[in-house]
Amino acid sequence: MLDFPTFRLYITVLYETVVEPTFVMLDDLDLAQSQTTPDFRRRRRNRMGLMDGKKGVIFGVANDHSLAWMIAEKLHAEGAEMAFNHLPGEKMERRVRKLAEPIGAKIIAPCDVSKDDDVENFLGKVRESYDKIDFLVHAIAFANRECLTDRFWKTNREDFKQAMDISVYSFISVCQKAFDMFREGASVLTLSYLGSVRFVPGYNVMGVCKAALESSVRYLAADLGDLRRVRVNAVSAGPCRTLSSAGIGGFDKILEHYPTKSPLRRNIESDEVGGAGLYLCSDLSSGVTGEIHYVDAGYNMVGW
C-alpha cells in the first residue's frame, strides 16, 4: 500500500513517462540533457495546449538567439507544428536544422525571400505537407553594415532598395504566396522596433524600413481581414542580443540606456518576446489585428 506522498510521486512519474513522453531526434547531447531538467518538465506540465493541432511557418531563424526561435519554442511547447526556412548554404542549414529537427519540424528548406521563385518553391513544400496553415511568423530584416554605422543621409540608392526589399517587401511577398493556405482566423506576425517611430542612433535605414513594415501591417490587416478573416500584427521588441543587433552601431550603449528610462528599470528577456508571439499567434488574441504590440519594459511610452 502506497502512502499519499509516494502515490503522488508515482503518478507524476507515470504521467511524464507514459502520458506525455518527450520524443526528440537529437545529435546534440546538451539539448537532450536540457529536456530532462526540472524546468523543462515543469513547463511541459504547465502547458495549456494553446496551439494543439495548429500548423504554421517560421521565417527568419538564424540561431538559438533569434527572436523567431524564441517564438517558435513557445509555439512548440503549446503543441504547434512548424515549417522553417533557412538561407541557402550548408552553414545556415546546419544552424536551423540543429534547432528545428529536435522539435519535429517536417519541413526545413532553403528560401531567399528576395527571390519570388524561392518563396513560391518553399511554400509549395509547406502546402504539400500542411495544405492549410494557422499562423505565419516573419522575422526577417537586412541592411548593409555601412548603412548602420555611417550617417543616415549617406545611404545610397541600391542599399536602400535592398534593405526595403528584404525587410519590408518580403513580408508582403510571403503573405501573397501563402494567401490560399491561410485558414480562416489564421494569424500573421512580424517583428519591429521603436526606431520605426523614434530616432534611435545607429538604426538609420532600418528605422525607415520598420516604419514601412508597420504601415504594411495595417494595410495587410485590412486586406487579409476582409478577404480571409486573417489577423496581422507586429511585436515591437526592446533591444535583445541577436545576430541582427550585432550589426547596429552603438548597440551596447542602447542596452545600457534602456534600464535607466524604462518604467520596469530593466531590459527585456528574449523569452518575453516569445511569450508575446505565442499570444498573438494563438486564439487568445482572436480579436486583435493591425496592432503594434510593444515588449520593451514600457520604454516606448516614456517622454523624457
TORKOL-4160 file (C-alpha; in steps of 0.2 Angstrom, whole numbers, padded with zeros to 4 digits, m for minus):
304
<pt num="1" X="0000" Y="0000" Z="0000"/>
<pt num="2" X="0007" Y="0017" Z="m0005"/>
<pt num="3" X="0006" Y="0032" Z="0006"/>
<pt num="4" X="0000" Y="0048" Z="m0001"/>
<pt num="5" X="0016" Y="0057" Z="m0005"/>
<pt num="6" X="0023" Y="0041" Z="m0013"/>
<pt num="7" X="0007" Y="0039" Z="m0023"/>
<pt num="8" X="0008" Y="0057" Z="m0029"/>
<pt num="9" X="0026" Y="0054" Z="m0034"/>
<pt num="10" X="0022" Y="0038" Z="m0043"/>
<pt num="11" X="0008" Y="0047" Z="m0053"/>
<pt num="12" X="0019" Y="0061" Z="m0058"/>
<pt num="13" X="0032" Y="0050" Z="m0065"/>
<pt num="14" X="0019" Y="0039" Z="m0074"/>
<pt num="15" X="0012" Y="0055" Z="m0082"/>
<pt num="16" X="0028" Y="0061" Z="m0088"/>
<pt num="17" X="0034" Y="0045" Z="m0095"/>
<pt num="18" X="0018" Y="0037" Z="m0102"/>
<pt num="19" X="0005" Y="0051" Z="m0105"/>
<pt num="20" X="0017" Y="0064" Z="m0111"/>
<pt num="21" X="0034" Y="0056" Z="m0117"/>
<pt num="22" X="0047" Y="0068" Z="m0123"/>
<pt num="23" X="0051" Y="0062" Z="m0141"/>
<pt num="24" X="0067" Y="0070" Z="m0148"/>
<pt num="25" X="0078" Y="0067" Z="m0163"/>
<pt num="26" X="0095" Y="0073" Z="m0157"/>
<pt num="27" X="0113" Y="0073" Z="m0161"/>
<pt num="28" X="0116" Y="0087" Z="m0148"/>
<pt num="29" X="0119" Y="0079" Z="m0130"/>
<pt num="30" X="0117" Y="0096" Z="m0122"/>
<pt num="31" X="0100" Y="0099" Z="m0129"/>
<pt num="32" X="0095" Y="0081" Z="m0124"/>
<pt num="33" X="0100" Y="0085" Z="m0106"/>
<pt num="34" X="0091" Y="0101" Z="m0106"/>
<pt num="35" X="0075" Y="0092" Z="m0110"/>
<pt num="36" X="0076" Y="0082" Z="m0094"/>
<pt num="37" X="0079" Y="0097" Z="m0082"/>
<pt num="38" X="0066" Y="0101" Z="m0069"/>
<pt num="39" X="0062" Y="0117" Z="m0078"/>
<pt num="40" X="0058" Y="0108" Z="m0094"/>
<pt num="41" X="0047" Y="0096" Z="m0085"/>
<pt num="42" X="0038" Y="0110" Z="m0076"/>
<pt num="43" X="0035" Y="0119" Z="m0092"/>
<pt num="44" X="0028" Y="0103" Z="m0100"/>
<pt num="45" X="0016" Y="0100" Z="m0086"/>
<pt num="46" X="0010" Y="0118" Z="m0086"/>
<pt num="47" X="0006" Y="0119" Z="m0105"/>
<pt num="48" X="m0011" Y="0124" Z="m0109"/>
<pt num="49" X="m0012" Y="0116" Z="m0127"/>
<pt num="50" X="m0015" Y="0134" Z="m0135"/>
<pt num="51" X="m0008" Y="0128" Z="m0151"/>
<pt num="52" X="m0013" Y="0110" Z="m0152"/>
<pt num="53" X="m0017" Y="0104" Z="m0169"/>
<pt num="54" X="m0011" Y="0121" Z="m0177"/>
<pt num="55" X="0002" Y="0122" Z="m0191"/>
<pt num="56" X="0012" Y="0136" Z="m0197"/>
<pt num="57" X="0028" Y="0143" Z="m0204"/>
<pt num="58" X="0043" Y="0152" Z="m0196"/>
<pt num="59" X="0053" Y="0163" Z="m0207"/>
<pt num="60" X="0070" Y="0170" Z="m0201"/>
<pt num="61" X="0078" Y="0159" Z="m0188"/>
<pt num="62" X="0096" Y="0161" Z="m0189"/>
<pt num="63" X="0102" Y="0153" Z="m0172"/>
<pt num="64" X="0096" Y="0149" Z="m0155"/>
<pt num="65" X="0097" Y="0168" Z="m0150"/>
<pt num="66" X="0085" Y="0173" Z="m0164"/>
<pt num="67" X="0068" Y="0181" Z="m0158"/>
<pt num="68" X="0060" Y="0170" Z="m0171"/>
<pt num="69" X="0067" Y="0155" Z="m0162"/>
<pt num="70" X="0061" Y="0161" Z="m0145"/>
<pt num="71" X="0043" Y="0162" Z="m0153"/>
<pt num="72" X="0045" Y="0145" Z="m0161"/>
<pt num="73" X="0050" Y="0137" Z="m0144"/>
<pt num="74" X="0034" Y="0144" Z="m0136"/>
<pt num="75" X="0023" Y="0139" Z="m0150"/>
<pt num="76" X="0030" Y="0121" Z="m0150"/>
<pt num="77" X="0028" Y="0120" Z="m0131"/>
<pt num="78" X="0010" Y="0123" Z="m0134"/>
<pt num="79" X="0008" Y="0110" Z="m0147"/>
<pt num="80" X="0011" Y="0119" Z="m0164"/>
<pt num="81" X="0019" Y="0110" Z="m0179"/>
<pt num="82" X="0030" Y="0121" Z="m0189"/>
<pt num="83" X="0040" Y="0123" Z="m0205"/>
<pt num="84" X="0056" Y="0133" Z="m0206"/>
<pt num="85" X="0066" Y="0141" Z="m0219"/>
<pt num="86" X="0084" Y="0145" Z="m0220"/>
<pt num="87" X="0096" Y="0155" Z="m0231"/>
<pt num="88" X="0104" Y="0144" Z="m0245"/>
<pt num="89" X="0120" Y="0137" Z="m0239"/>
<pt num="90" X="0126" Y="0122" Z="m0229"/>
<pt num="91" X="0131" Y="0133" Z="m0214"/>
<pt num="92" X="0114" Y="0141" Z="m0212"/>
<pt num="93" X="0105" Y="0124" Z="m0215"/>
<pt num="94" X="0115" Y="0116" Z="m0201"/>
<pt num="95" X="0111" Y="0130" Z="m0189"/>
<pt num="96" X="0092" Y="0129" Z="m0192"/>
<pt num="97" X="0091" Y="0110" Z="m0193"/>
<pt num="98" X="0100" Y="0108" Z="m0177"/>
<pt num="99" X="0086" Y="0118" Z="m0169"/>
<pt num="100" X="0071" Y="0113" Z="m0179"/>
<pt num="101" X="0074" Y="0094" Z="m0181"/>
<pt num="102" X="0073" Y="0090" Z="m0162"/>
<pt num="103" X="0055" Y="0098" Z="m0161"/>
<pt num="104" X="0049" Y="0088" Z="m0175"/>
<pt num="105" X="0049" Y="0100" Z="m0190"/>
<pt num="106" X="0043" Y="0092" Z="m0205"/>
<pt num="107" X="0050" Y="0105" Z="m0217"/>
<pt num="108" X="0067" Y="0113" Z="m0216"/>
<pt num="109" X="0071" Y="0120" Z="m0233"/>
<pt num="110" X="0081" Y="0135" Z="m0241"/>
<pt num="111" X="0072" Y="0151" Z="m0246"/>
<pt num="112" X="0079" Y="0168" Z="m0250"/>
<pt num="113" X="0065" Y="0179" Z="m0248"/>
<pt num="114" X="0072" Y="0192" Z="m0260"/>
<pt num="115" X="0068" Y="0179" Z="m0274"/>
<pt num="116" X="0050" Y="0176" Z="m0279"/>
<pt num="117" X="0054" Y="0158" Z="m0285"/>
<pt num="118" X="0062" Y="0154" Z="m0269"/>
<pt num="119" X="0047" Y="0159" Z="m0259"/>
<pt num="120" X="0035" Y="0150" Z="m0271"/>
<pt num="121" X="0045" Y="0134" Z="m0270"/>
<pt num="122" X="0047" Y="0134" Z="m0251"/>
<pt num="123" X="0028" Y="0137" Z="m0248"/>
<pt num="124" X="0025" Y="0124" Z="m0261"/>
<pt num="125" X="0034" Y="0112" Z="m0250"/>
<pt num="126" X="0024" Y="0118" Z="m0235"/>
<pt num="127" X="0007" Y="0116" Z="m0245"/>
<pt num="128" X="0012" Y="0098" Z="m0249"/>
<pt num="129" X="0013" Y="0094" Z="m0230"/>
<pt num="130" X="0000" Y="0105" Z="m0222"/>
<pt num="131" X="m0012" Y="0111" Z="m0235"/>
<pt num="132" X="m0018" Y="0125" Z="m0223"/>
<pt num="133" X="m0009" Y="0135" Z="m0210"/>
<pt num="134" X="m0014" Y="0143" Z="m0194"/>
<pt num="135" X="0000" Y="0156" Z="m0192"/>
<pt num="136" X="0015" Y="0163" Z="m0201"/>
<pt num="137" X="0029" Y="0172" Z="m0192"/>
<pt num="138" X="0040" Y="0184" Z="m0202"/>
<pt num="139" X="0056" Y="0189" Z="m0193"/>
<pt num="140" X="0067" Y="0195" Z="m0207"/>
<pt num="141" X="0077" Y="0211" Z="m0210"/>
<pt num="142" X="0093" Y="0216" Z="m0218"/>
<pt num="143" X="0104" Y="0231" Z="m0222"/>
<pt num="144" X="0122" Y="0233" Z="m0227"/>
<pt num="145" X="0133" Y="0236" Z="m0211"/>
<pt num="146" X="0138" Y="0253" Z="m0218"/>
<pt num="147" X="0120" Y="0258" Z="m0218"/>
<pt num="148" X="0120" Y="0255" Z="m0199"/>
<pt num="149" X="0137" Y="0263" Z="m0194"/>
<pt num="150" X="0138" Y="0278" Z="m0205"/>
<pt num="151" X="0126" Y="0293" Z="m0205"/>
<pt num="152" X="0108" Y="0290" Z="m0212"/>
<pt num="153" X="0110" Y="0304" Z="m0225"/>
<pt num="154" X="0124" Y="0294" Z="m0234"/>
<pt num="155" X="0113" Y="0279" Z="m0238"/>
<pt num="156" X="0114" Y="0275" Z="m0256"/>
<pt num="157" X="0100" Y="0270" Z="m0268"/>
<pt num="158" X="0105" Y="0252" Z="m0270"/>
<pt num="159" X="0107" Y="0249" Z="m0251"/>
<pt num="160" X="0091" Y="0257" Z="m0248"/>
<pt num="161" X="0082" Y="0247" Z="m0261"/>
<pt num="162" X="0090" Y="0231" Z="m0254"/>
<pt num="163" X="0085" Y="0235" Z="m0236"/>
<pt num="164" X="0067" Y="0239" Z="m0241"/>
<pt num="165" X="0066" Y="0223" Z="m0252"/>
<pt num="166" X="0072" Y="0211" Z="m0239"/>
<pt num="167" X="0065" Y="0219" Z="m0223"/>
<pt num="168" X="0048" Y="0225" Z="m0230"/>
<pt num="169" X="0043" Y="0218" Z="m0246"/>
<pt num="170" X="0047" Y="0201" Z="m0241"/>
<pt num="171" X="0033" Y="0202" Z="m0228"/>
<pt num="172" X="0020" Y="0207" Z="m0242"/>
<pt num="173" X="0028" Y="0193" Z="m0253"/>
<pt num="174" X="0026" Y="0179" Z="m0241"/>
<pt num="175" X="0008" Y="0184" Z="m0237"/>
<pt num="176" X="0004" Y="0184" Z="m0256"/>
<pt num="177" X="0011" Y="0167" Z="m0259"/>
<pt num="178" X="0003" Y="0160" Z="m0243"/>
<pt num="179" X="m0014" Y="0168" Z="m0246"/>
<pt num="180" X="m0023" Y="0152" Z="m0252"/>
<pt num="181" X="m0016" Y="0142" Z="m0237"/>
<pt num="182" X="m0022" Y="0153" Z="m0223"/>
<pt num="183" X="m0036" Y="0145" Z="m0213"/>
<pt num="184" X="m0050" Y="0157" Z="m0208"/>
<pt num="185" X="m0044" Y="0165" Z="m0191"/>
<pt num="186" X="m0026" Y="0162" Z="m0195"/>
<pt num="187" X="m0013" Y="0174" Z="m0188"/>
<pt num="188" X="0002" Y="0183" Z="m0197"/>
<pt num="189" X="0016" Y="0191" Z="m0186"/>
<pt num="190" X="0031" Y="0201" Z="m0190"/>
<pt num="191" X="0044" Y="0210" Z="m0179"/>
<pt num="192" X="0048" Y="0228" Z="m0177"/>
<pt num="193" X="0057" Y="0240" Z="m0166"/>
<pt num="194" X="0054" Y="0258" Z="m0159"/>
<pt num="195" X="0066" Y="0265" Z="m0172"/>
<pt num="196" X="0051" Y="0265" Z="m0183"/>
<pt num="197" X="0043" Y="0279" Z="m0174"/>
<pt num="198" X="0058" Y="0287" Z="m0165"/>
<pt num="199" X="0076" Y="0292" Z="m0169"/>
<pt num="200" X="0087" Y="0279" Z="m0162"/>
<pt num="201" X="0106" Y="0282" Z="m0165"/>
<pt num="202" X="0113" Y="0270" Z="m0177"/>
<pt num="203" X="0097" Y="0262" Z="m0183"/>
<pt num="204" X="0097" Y="0273" Z="m0198"/>
<pt num="205" X="0089" Y="0265" Z="m0214"/>
<pt num="206" X="0082" Y="0251" Z="m0204"/>
<pt num="207" X="0071" Y="0263" Z="m0194"/>
<pt num="208" X="0064" Y="0268" Z="m0211"/>
<pt num="209" X="0061" Y="0250" Z="m0216"/>
<pt num="210" X="0052" Y="0246" Z="m0199"/>
<pt num="211" X="0041" Y="0262" Z="m0202"/>
<pt num="212" X="0036" Y="0254" Z="m0219"/>
<pt num="213" X="0034" Y="0237" Z="m0211"/>
<pt num="214" X="0022" Y="0244" Z="m0198"/>
<pt num="215" X="0012" Y="0253" Z="m0211"/>
<pt num="216" X="0011" Y="0236" Z="m0221"/>
<pt num="217" X="0005" Y="0228" Z="m0205"/>
<pt num="218" X="m0010" Y="0239" Z="m0205"/>
<pt num="219" X="m0014" Y="0238" Z="m0224"/>
<pt num="220" X="m0012" Y="0219" Z="m0224"/>
<pt num="221" X="m0023" Y="0218" Z="m0209"/>
<pt num="222" X="m0037" Y="0227" Z="m0218"/>
<pt num="223" X="m0035" Y="0217" Z="m0234"/>
<pt num="224" X="m0032" Y="0199" Z="m0226"/>
<pt num="225" X="m0045" Y="0203" Z="m0213"/>
<pt num="226" X="m0058" Y="0207" Z="m0226"/>
<pt num="227" X="m0054" Y="0193" Z="m0238"/>
<pt num="228" X="m0049" Y="0179" Z="m0227"/>
<pt num="229" X="m0053" Y="0184" Z="m0209"/>
<pt num="230" X="m0034" Y="0183" Z="m0206"/>
<pt num="231" X="m0026" Y="0194" Z="m0192"/>
<pt num="232" X="m0010" Y="0203" Z="m0195"/>
<pt num="233" X="0001" Y="0211" Z="m0181"/>
<pt num="234" X="0018" Y="0215" Z="m0176"/>
<pt num="235" X="0029" Y="0214" Z="m0160"/>
<pt num="236" X="0040" Y="0229" Z="m0157"/>
<pt num="237" X="0053" Y="0222" Z="m0146"/>
<pt num="238" X="0065" Y="0231" Z="m0134"/>
<pt num="239" X="0084" Y="0228" Z="m0138"/>
<pt num="240" X="0090" Y="0210" Z="m0136"/>
<pt num="241" X="0107" Y="0202" Z="m0141"/>
<pt num="242" X="0104" Y="0194" Z="m0158"/>
<pt num="243" X="0113" Y="0191" Z="m0174"/>
<pt num="244" X="0104" Y="0206" Z="m0181"/>
<pt num="245" X="0108" Y="0218" Z="m0167"/>
<pt num="246" X="0126" Y="0214" Z="m0168"/>
<pt num="247" X="0127" Y="0225" Z="m0184"/>
<pt num="248" X="0119" Y="0241" Z="m0176"/>
<pt num="249" X="0132" Y="0254" Z="m0171"/>
<pt num="250" X="0132" Y="0258" Z="m0153"/>
<pt num="251" X="0121" Y="0244" Z="m0148"/>
<pt num="252" X="0129" Y="0241" Z="m0131"/>
<pt num="253" X="0125" Y="0259" Z="m0127"/>
<pt num="254" X="0107" Y="0256" Z="m0131"/>
<pt num="255" X="0107" Y="0241" Z="m0119"/>
<pt num="256" X="0114" Y="0252" Z="m0105"/>
<pt num="257" X="0102" Y="0266" Z="m0108"/>
<pt num="258" X="0086" Y="0257" Z="m0108"/>
<pt num="259" X="0086" Y="0252" Z="m0089"/>
<pt num="260" X="0089" Y="0270" Z="m0084"/>
<pt num="261" X="0072" Y="0276" Z="m0093"/>
<pt num="262" X="0061" Y="0261" Z="m0094"/>
<pt num="263" X="0047" Y="0260" Z="m0081"/>
<pt num="264" X="0052" Y="0242" Z="m0076"/>
<pt num="265" X="0071" Y="0248" Z="m0074"/>
<pt num="266" X="0077" Y="0234" Z="m0085"/>
<pt num="267" X="0080" Y="0227" Z="m0102"/>
<pt num="268" X="0068" Y="0213" Z="m0108"/>
<pt num="269" X="0072" Y="0195" Z="m0110"/>
<pt num="270" X="0071" Y="0187" Z="m0127"/>
<pt num="271" X="0059" Y="0174" Z="m0119"/>
<pt num="272" X="0047" Y="0188" Z="m0116"/>
<pt num="273" X="0046" Y="0191" Z="m0135"/>
<pt num="274" X="0042" Y="0173" Z="m0137"/>
<pt num="275" X="0028" Y="0174" Z="m0125"/>
<pt num="276" X="0020" Y="0189" Z="m0134"/>
<pt num="277" X="0022" Y="0180" Z="m0150"/>
<pt num="278" X="0013" Y="0165" Z="m0143"/>
<pt num="279" X="m0001" Y="0176" Z="m0138"/>
<pt num="280" X="m0003" Y="0184" Z="m0155"/>
<pt num="281" X="m0002" Y="0168" Z="m0164"/>
<pt num="282" X="m0015" Y="0159" Z="m0153"/>
<pt num="283" X="m0033" Y="0161" Z="m0151"/>
<pt num="284" X="m0031" Y="0171" Z="m0136"/>
<pt num="285" X="m0029" Y="0186" Z="m0147"/>
<pt num="286" X="m0043" Y="0182" Z="m0159"/>
<pt num="287" X="m0050" Y="0199" Z="m0159"/>
<pt num="288" X="m0033" Y="0208" Z="m0161"/>
<pt num="289" X="m0027" Y="0214" Z="m0178"/>
<pt num="290" X="m0017" Y="0228" Z="m0186"/>
<pt num="291" X="m0008" Y="0231" Z="m0169"/>
<pt num="292" X="0010" Y="0235" Z="m0165"/>
<pt num="293" X="0012" Y="0226" Z="m0148"/>
<pt num="294" X="0027" Y="0233" Z="m0138"/>
<pt num="295" X="0038" Y="0222" Z="m0127"/>
<pt num="296" X="0051" Y="0234" Z="m0121"/>
<pt num="297" X="0048" Y="0236" Z="m0102"/>
<pt num="298" X="0037" Y="0251" Z="m0106"/>
<pt num="299" X="0052" Y="0261" Z="m0113"/>
<pt num="300" X="0041" Y="0267" Z="m0128"/>
<pt num="301" X="0029" Y="0277" Z="m0118"/>
<pt num="302" X="0042" Y="0287" Z="m0109"/>
<pt num="303" X="0044" Y="0306" Z="m0114"/>
<pt num="304" X="0059" Y="0311" Z="m0105"/>
